């Protein structure tokens, strides 16, 4: 193999880093780019990887990216409400995907302010996806902090690889609808793509937090992309995306209306790729994203709850403030606490009966987040045995919220990274990588990884890997100042138009990064004759310095005092057989032990997995079925779901068309997504659900 052919495994001047599924020239193995930023066959990567192709997702009727991850062994996916997915690899803390990075064409959509991934508000939909690569294990050596447990890289379709136009529409129960339209054209050396989509989901029929079905969501998206070949060796890709939508929030209170969210996100990206030679490539990428949540609601509380003296007392001794409100005398605090309590008691007494009269106004949890990033990446094939990728970058993160942060907080970060692939012989591959980042708030983090792959024969290999994953505290964890200011409808007795609710909390700051140390042994088998790919891994992970305490207006400050150990086995297999048969199977056995706090076992399932089979019947017909299940050993209940899909490809007026019908049967229509001090439950009225979709291609 020439150096130029070696470079082709990771280059081809593709601005978004990746192409559709490619085959390695030896062994007909799919190649992936996510684990190391180098294109490698699955037999050479330093981690377990799951690849979900557009064909597989279509075959099994997958219509959302969050649901697609149910096909990944070890991935915990819980749809707590209609618009709130809890997706975590190995299901530790269910507080969003805080320890798992999500990329779209290599660009992170991880929110730096509050560590969130809004799965129903991603800038792309399943119709835009070419494949999804999931690195199951720490990938901080390639992508830095927040790639602590896993990386999901959603690889989209390029303008030059889609037809001129397509459109699809679908609807089903309970109140689900989707539309998607895409147009592409090529003019000279430039290819363009424009895609627009809408989605809606009525959500569950009942939720314990609302005693109603107030958890629907809507989203509207616009995606514009272009690729230009500036010269024989240089290409430029530009991308813009906009998402807006609404998410209802299940909420029950005698004092307040539901605090629903209006969400709008903007994304811009530009990537310049230049092949300096057949063996050397440079890439410069700049990205910018802006995220805004407007969450406002009407609220009424007794006037006494807005006393400034009570607010001050709560800041020094919350128990004292709560005791006073119950009409009792607090004891046991410091002399300073006693003095503040006397002042608050005098203010309460002065209010008299008026203190029980409601003060009404408008409260909010508005939030704006911004992320700007620039990165230079150099990829070089030194010779047939040695390839490397290295780079540097800078990022600025900002979050602004009067409720969560008492204003605006920014953070500047700088990074260096490198990954090396070395093949001392045809039967061995060594992968070494590291990522160093300086965080203005936390300081330096360093995330190394080392792995050795031994090729037993041309069809099977074994892998040994040791890696360190990290997650830096988000801006709220470090600088949180959580308090509610209400804009009053009518002035208070003292004439003020703004009032602060007495309860509030603030971060103590000084948090350090969470750490995962992972040890993995993997086995890979490829049998081309049977179309069989099989991967198994045994792992032993230790997560320490965890920031596990939930954030709310009345909680204690977050600490790094928590830890958990994760051990287990994961299996995945796929096969394409004669006669139009194909199938897949996954299984994960997980032991979650030594957790210092219950929330680190909240989404834990000891057993989870999926299995599917598909048959092409001829004349354009295909029948498929898949089952997804988890045992629910943590705070979540067990989950089980059977999907049956029938599709038909046909021609209408010389246009290609495909109709799809999916019937879903849930093992239980009720899901408990938290079972701690309070039991939080969502429920459908029926176990059976249906969804139908029609797609036309031009």
SVG drawing of the C-alpha trace seen along z (x, -y; Angstrom):
<svg xmlns="http://www.w3.org/2000/svg" viewBox="-55 -53 63 71">
<polyline fill="none" stroke="black" stroke-width="0.4" points="0.0,0.0 1.4,-3.4 1.5,-6.4 -1.1,-8.1 -3.4,-5.1 -2.8,-5.2 -3.7,-8.8 -6.9,-8.0 -8.0,-6.1 -8.3,-9.4 -8.5,-12.2 -10.1,-12.7 -10.3,-16.5 -13.7,-16.0 -14.4,-19.1 -16.6,-17.3 -13.9,-14.6 -16.0,-11.7 -17.7,-10.0 -20.3,-7.3 -19.4,-3.8 -16.1,-2.9 -14.4,0.5 -10.8,1.2 -9.0,2.7 -8.1,5.8 -10.8,7.8 -13.7,5.7 -14.0,4.1 -15.9,0.8 -13.6,-2.1 -14.4,-4.6 -12.8,-8.0 -14.2,-8.8 -12.0,-6.9 -8.6,-8.5 -9.5,-11.1 -7.7,-8.8 -9.6,-6.5 -9.1,-3.0 -10.7,0.4 -12.7,1.7 -10.0,4.3 -7.4,1.5 -9.2,-1.0 -8.3,-1.4 -11.8,-1.1 -15.1,0.7 -17.2,-1.1 -20.8,-0.7 -21.6,-1.8 -25.3,-2.5 -25.8,-3.1 -28.6,-5.0 -29.8,-1.7 -30.0,0.0 -31.9,-2.9 -34.3,-2.9 -34.7,0.9 -35.8,0.8 -38.0,-2.2 -35.9,-4.5 -37.2,-8.0 -35.1,-9.8 -31.5,-10.0 -32.1,-9.3 -34.0,-6.1 -31.2,-5.1 -28.9,-4.8 -31.0,-2.0 -29.1,0.1 -25.8,-0.6 -24.8,2.0 -24.5,0.4 -26.4,-2.8 -29.1,-3.7 -32.0,-5.6 -34.9,-6.7 -37.7,-8.9 -38.8,-10.5 -41.3,-12.8 -42.4,-13.5 -39.4,-15.9 -36.9,-14.9 -34.6,-12.0 -32.0,-10.8 -29.2,-9.2 -26.1,-8.0 -23.5,-5.3 -23.6,-2.8 -26.4,-4.8 -24.9,-6.5 -26.2,-9.9 -29.3,-10.6 -28.6,-14.4 -28.6,-14.6 -25.6,-13.5 -23.1,-15.2 -20.2,-12.7 -20.8,-11.8 -19.9,-14.0 -22.2,-14.3 -20.7,-15.4 -22.2,-16.3 -19.6,-15.7 -16.9,-16.0 -18.4,-19.3 -19.6,-19.1 -23.2,-20.1 -22.5,-19.6 -23.8,-22.7 -21.1,-24.2 -23.3,-26.2 -25.5,-23.5 -24.0,-20.3 -27.0,-19.4 -27.9,-17.7 -31.3,-18.6 -32.0,-15.5 -35.3,-16.8 -33.7,-20.0 -30.6,-18.8 -30.0,-20.7 -30.4,-17.6 -32.9,-14.8 -32.6,-11.1 -33.2,-11.8 -29.9,-13.8 -27.8,-11.0 -25.5,-8.9 -24.2,-6.9 -23.6,-7.2 -20.3,-6.1 -20.3,-5.5 -17.0,-5.1 -18.0,-3.1 -15.4,-4.1 -13.4,-7.2 -12.4,-9.2 -10.9,-12.3 -7.6,-11.4 -9.1,-12.5 -11.8,-15.0 -10.9,-16.2 -12.9,-16.7 -16.6,-15.9 -15.8,-12.9 -15.4,-11.0 -17.5,-7.9 -18.3,-7.8 -18.6,-9.8 -21.5,-9.8 -20.5,-11.1 -23.4,-11.8 -22.2,-11.8 -24.5,-13.6 -25.1,-13.2 -22.9,-15.4 -24.4,-17.7 -22.6,-15.8 -23.9,-12.4 -27.7,-13.0 -30.2,-13.1 -31.6,-16.3 -34.5,-16.4 -36.5,-14.3 -39.5,-14.8 -41.1,-12.7 -44.0,-13.0 -45.1,-10.7 -47.6,-10.6 -48.6,-8.3 -49.6,-7.8 -49.4,-9.3 -49.6,-12.6 -46.3,-12.2 -45.7,-13.8 -42.6,-14.5 -41.9,-16.2 -38.6,-16.6 -37.7,-18.2 -34.3,-18.3 -32.9,-19.8 -29.4,-19.6 -27.6,-20.9 -24.1,-21.3 -22.9,-24.4 -19.3,-24.3 -17.1,-23.2 -19.7,-23.9 -22.4,-21.5 -25.3,-22.9 -27.8,-21.3 -30.9,-22.8 -33.0,-20.8 -36.1,-21.8 -38.0,-19.7 -40.7,-19.8 -41.4,-17.5 -43.9,-17.2 -44.7,-14.8 -47.7,-15.0 -45.8,-13.0 -47.2,-10.8 -50.9,-10.6 -50.2,-11.2 -47.3,-12.3 -47.1,-12.3 -45.5,-15.7 -48.6,-17.2 -51.5,-14.7 -52.0,-15.5 -50.3,-15.1 -48.5,-18.4 -45.2,-17.3 -45.5,-17.8 -42.8,-19.3 -42.4,-20.8 -39.3,-21.7 -38.6,-23.3 -35.2,-23.2 -33.4,-24.7 -30.0,-23.3 -27.9,-24.9 -24.6,-23.4 -22.1,-23.9 -18.9,-22.2 -16.5,-23.9 -13.4,-22.5 -11.2,-25.6 -8.3,-23.8 -7.2,-20.3 -5.9,-19.9 -8.1,-22.3 -11.7,-22.2 -14.0,-24.5 -17.2,-23.5 -19.7,-25.9 -22.7,-25.1 -25.5,-27.0 -28.4,-25.6 -31.3,-27.0 -33.7,-25.3 -36.6,-26.6 -39.3,-24.9 -41.3,-24.6 -41.1,-22.0 -43.9,-21.7 -42.7,-21.0 -44.7,-18.7 -45.2,-20.7 -47.8,-20.8 -48.1,-23.6 -50.9,-25.4 -48.9,-28.6 -47.5,-28.5 -48.4,-27.8 -46.2,-25.3 -42.8,-26.8 -42.8,-25.8 -39.7,-26.4 -39.2,-28.2 -35.9,-27.1 -33.9,-28.6 -30.4,-27.5 -28.1,-28.8 -25.0,-27.0 -22.3,-28.2 -19.3,-26.2 -16.5,-26.6 -13.8,-24.0 -10.9,-24.5 -9.0,-21.3 -5.8,-21.2 -3.8,-18.2 -0.2,-19.4 0.9,-16.1 -0.5,-12.6 0.6,-11.9 0.0,-15.2 -3.3,-17.1 -4.1,-20.3 -7.5,-21.3 -8.7,-24.5 -12.1,-24.6 -14.1,-27.4 -17.5,-27.0 -19.9,-29.1 -23.2,-28.3 -25.7,-30.3 -28.4,-28.7 -31.4,-30.5 -34.1,-29.2 -37.0,-31.5 -38.8,-29.9 -41.2,-32.3 -44.3,-31.6 -46.9,-33.2 -46.2,-32.7 -47.9,-33.6 -46.5,-33.2 -47.4,-34.7 -45.7,-38.1 -43.7,-36.9 -41.7,-34.6 -40.2,-37.7 -38.9,-39.5 -35.3,-40.6 -34.5,-39.8 -35.6,-36.2 -33.5,-36.0 -30.4,-37.1 -31.1,-34.6 -31.6,-31.7 -28.2,-32.5 -26.5,-31.9 -28.8,-29.3 -31.6,-27.8 -33.0,-25.8 -33.5,-29.0 -35.4,-30.6 -37.7,-27.6 -38.3,-27.3 -39.4,-31.0 -41.8,-30.5 -43.4,-27.7 -44.1,-30.0 -41.5,-28.5 -38.4,-29.9 -35.1,-28.6 -32.3,-27.5 -28.8,-26.1 -27.2,-28.5 -24.5,-31.1 -25.0,-34.5 -24.9,-36.0 -27.7,-33.6 -29.7,-34.6 -29.3,-38.3 -30.5,-37.8 -33.4,-35.7 -34.5,-38.5 -34.4,-40.9 -36.4,-38.5 -38.9,-37.9 -39.4,-41.6 -40.1,-42.0 -42.6,-39.1 -44.4,-40.7 -44.5,-44.1 -46.2,-42.5 -48.9,-41.0 -51.8,-39.4 -50.7,-41.0 -47.8,-38.5 -50.2,-35.7 -51.6,-37.6 -50.2,-36.5 -47.7,-38.5 -48.1,-37.6 -45.8,-38.2 -43.6,-36.7 -40.7,-34.4 -38.2,-33.0 -35.4,-30.5 -34.1,-32.2 -30.7,-31.0 -28.4,-32.0 -25.3,-30.0 -22.6,-30.6 -19.7,-28.6 -16.9,-29.8 -14.1,-27.4 -11.2,-27.3 -9.0,-24.3 -6.0,-23.4 -5.5,-19.7 -2.5,-18.1 -2.7,-14.6 0.5,-12.9 1.4,-9.4 5.1,-9.2 5.4,-5.8 3.5,-2.6 3.9,-1.8 3.4,-5.2 0.5,-7.7 -0.3,-10.5 -2.8,-13.3 -2.2,-16.3 -3.6,-19.8 -4.3,-22.7 -7.3,-24.9 -9.0,-27.5 -12.6,-27.9 -14.6,-30.5 -17.7,-29.4 -20.4,-31.8 -23.6,-31.3 -25.9,-34.1 -28.9,-33.8 -30.1,-35.9 -31.8,-32.9 -29.0,-30.3 -25.8,-32.5 -26.9,-36.0 -25.5,-37.3 -23.0,-36.3 -20.0,-33.8 -17.3,-33.2 -14.5,-30.6 -11.6,-30.5 -10.0,-27.1 -6.8,-26.1 -5.9,-22.6 -3.2,-20.4 -3.9,-16.9 -2.2,-14.0 -2.9,-10.4 -0.4,-8.0 -1.0,-4.7 2.1,-2.5 2.2,0.9 5.5,2.7 4.3,5.7 1.3,6.8 -0.1,8.6 0.0,5.7 -1.2,2.1 -0.3,-0.3 -2.4,-3.4 -1.2,-6.1 -3.0,-9.4 -3.3,-12.3 -5.2,-15.5 -4.1,-18.4 -6.5,-21.3 -6.1,-24.4 -9.4,-25.6 -9.4,-29.2 -11.4,-28.0 -10.2,-24.5 -6.6,-24.7 -4.9,-21.9 -6.4,-18.4 -4.5,-15.6 -6.2,-12.6 -4.0,-9.8 -4.9,-6.5 -2.8,-3.5 -3.9,-0.4 -2.5,2.6 -4.4,4.6 -3.1,8.1 -4.4,9.7 -4.9,13.4 -5.6,14.0 -7.1,12.0 -10.6,12.3 -10.1,11.8 -8.2,9.8 -7.8,9.0 -7.4,5.6 -6.0,4.3 -6.7,0.7 -6.1,-1.6 -7.6,-5.1 -8.4,-8.1 -11.5,-10.1 -12.3,-13.5 -15.2,-15.9 -14.6,-19.5 -17.3,-21.2 -19.8,-23.3 -20.3,-27.0 -23.2,-26.5 -21.4,-24.0 -18.5,-26.4 -20.3,-29.7 -23.9,-28.9 -26.0,-31.5 -29.5,-30.1 -32.3,-32.5 -35.7,-33.6 -36.5,-37.2 -40.2,-37.9 -41.4,-40.8 -44.6,-41.8 -47.8,-42.5 -48.7,-45.1 -46.2,-47.0 -45.6,-45.6 -46.4,-47.5 -43.0,-49.2 -43.5,-50.2 -41.0,-47.7 -41.8,-46.0 -39.3,-43.2 -39.1,-40.7 -36.6,-37.9 -37.9,-34.6 -36.3,-33.8 -34.8,-30.4 -31.6,-30.5 -28.3,-28.6 -24.8,-29.3 -21.9,-27.1 -18.9,-27.0 -16.6,-26.9 -13.2,-25.3 -14.4,-22.1 -12.0,-19.9 -12.5,-17.6 -14.3,-14.2 -12.1,-11.3 -12.7,-7.8 -9.9,-5.2 -10.9,-2.5 -9.3,0.9 -10.7,2.9 -10.0,6.2 -11.8,6.6 -12.3,9.3 -13.2,8.7 -14.4,11.3 -15.2,10.7 -16.6,13.5 -17.2,12.0 -18.6,15.3 -21.5,15.0 -21.6,11.2 -20.9,11.5 -19.3,8.9 -18.9,9.6 -17.4,7.5 -17.0,8.3 -15.4,6.4 -14.8,6.9 -14.2,3.7 -13.3,2.4 -13.9,-1.3 -13.5,-3.4 -15.1,-6.9 -13.8,-9.2 -14.1,-12.9 -17.7,-12.8 -20.0,-15.9 -23.2,-14.0 -25.3,-16.2 -28.4,-17.5 -28.6,-21.2 -31.8,-23.0 -32.7,-26.1 -32.6,-24.4 -29.7,-21.9 -26.3,-21.9 -23.3,-22.9 -21.8,-20.4 -18.6,-18.5 -16.0,-16.1 -16.6,-13.6 -18.4,-10.8 -17.3,-7.7 -18.6,-4.5 -17.1,-1.3 -18.4,0.1 -17.5,3.6 -19.1,5.9 -19.3,7.4 -20.7,6.0 -21.5,8.0 -22.6,6.9 -23.1,8.8 -24.6,8.1 -25.0,10.4 -26.2,10.2 -27.2,13.7 -28.3,15.1 -32.0,15.0 -32.4,11.4 -32.0,12.1 -30.1,9.8 -30.1,9.2 -28.3,7.8 -28.0,8.5 -26.5,6.6 -26.2,7.4 -24.6,5.7 -24.0,7.0 -23.1,4.3 -22.2,4.3 -22.6,0.9 -20.9,1.1 -19.3,-1.0 -21.5,-4.1 -21.1,-6.7 -24.4,-8.3 -27.7,-6.8 -28.0,-9.0 -25.0,-7.2 -27.1,-4.1 -30.3,-5.9 -30.3,-4.7 -28.5,-1.5 -29.6,1.8 -27.7,5.0 -29.0,6.5 -29.8,4.6 -29.8,5.3 -31.6,5.5 -32.2,8.0 -33.5,7.5 -34.1,9.5 -35.1,8.3 -36.2,10.1 -36.4,8.7 -39.4,10.3 -39.1,9.1 -41.1,6.7 -39.9,3.9 -41.3,5.4 -39.3,5.7 -40.4,7.0 -38.4,6.3 -38.8,6.7 -36.7,5.5 -36.9,5.8 -35.2,3.5 -35.1,4.2 -33.4,3.3 -33.8,4.7 -34.0,1.4 -32.1,2.1 -31.7,-1.5 -34.4,-4.2 -35.9,-3.5 -38.3,-0.6 -37.5,2.1 -38.2,1.3 -39.3,3.5 -40.4,2.7 -41.2,4.7 -41.2,2.9 -42.5,4.5 -41.8,2.7 -43.3,3.3 -41.9,1.2 -42.6,1.1 -40.4,-0.6 -42.2,-1.5 -42.4,-4.0 -44.9,-6.9 -44.8,-8.9 -41.2,-7.8 -40.2,-8.9 -38.8,-6.5 -41.0,-6.2 -41.1,-4.2 -43.9,-3.6 -43.2,-2.4 -45.5,-1.3 -44.2,-0.6 -46.2,1.0 -44.8,0.8 -45.9,2.8 -44.6,1.7 -44.2,4.3 -45.7,1.8 -47.4,-1.5 -46.0,-3.0 -42.5,-4.1 -41.0,-5.1 -38.0,-7.3 -37.1,-8.1 -38.0,-6.2 -36.2,-8.1 -37.9,-10.1 -40.6,-10.8 -41.8,-8.5 -41.9,-10.1 -43.9,-8.3 -45.1,-8.7 -47.8,-6.6 -49.4,-6.0 -53.0,-5.0 -52.2,-2.1 -49.4,0.4 -49.8,0.3 -48.5,-2.6 -48.4,-3.0 -46.4,-5.2 -46.6,-5.5 -44.4,-7.4 -44.1,-8.1 -40.9,-9.2 -40.4,-10.5 -37.1,-11.0 -36.6,-13.1"/>
</svg>
